[in-house]
Amino acid sequence: MEYLIYLIIVIVVAVALQPKVPGQKPASLNEIDVPTAEKGKPIPKVFGTWVVQSPNIVWYGALGYNKITASGGK
């Protein structure tokens, strides 16, 4: 029984002394590095598993954001 009490005390102290992780801000749209399409740039053909260093991408997705609002009830 004593060991259980010591274990609980050690866990509480460890959680209390844990360093606090600062919150990160999400990247803004101008900070995102997205490869873009260039006229005349060759399009690589990839067979198998390969890392393409400079892809030629035409569409990357709808880069935007919607503010999340929480309604706390009815």
N, C-alpha and C positions, 0 to 999 in steps of 0.2 A: 504494500500500500504506500510505503514511503517513496518507493521508486516512481510511482505514478505521480505523486505530488511534485517530486523533483523534475520529472519530465515536463509536466505542465508549466512549471516555473521557468525552465530553460526555454521552452517554446515561446512563452510570452516575452521573455527578455530578448530572444533572437528576433522576433517580429518587431519589437519596439526599437531595436538598434539597427534595423535594416536601413540602408541608404534609400532616400526618396528619389525616384526617377522623375526628372522633369518632363512635363508634357511636351510633345512635339507638335509643331504646327504643320498642317498638311502643306504640300508643295503647291505654289500658285501655278497658274497656267503658263506664265512666262518662264518658270524655272524647269519645266519638263523638257528634256532633250529628246525630241522625236525626229527620227530620220525622215527626210522629205524626198519627193520625187523630183528628179532632174531630167530635163530633156536631153536625150542622147546618151544617157548613162546606161551601160549594159545591165540586163537583168540576169542574174546568175541562175544556173540550173543546178540544183542540189540533189544528189543521189546519196541516200543514207543519212547518217547523223553528221552534221557539219555546222560550224559557227560562221555565219555570214557577217563579216566585219562592217560592211557598209551597205545595208539593204536599200533597195529602191522601193519605198512604200508610198502608195497612192492615197490610202485612207487609213487613219489610225484610230478612229472612234470619235464619239461625241465627247470632246473634252469640255466639260462644264461642270457645274455643281449646283445642287439644290440645297438650300438651308433646311436642316432637319429641325422641326419644331415638335415638341412633345406636348400633347394635351393630356393633362392629368386627370381625366375623368370624363364625365358626361357633358 
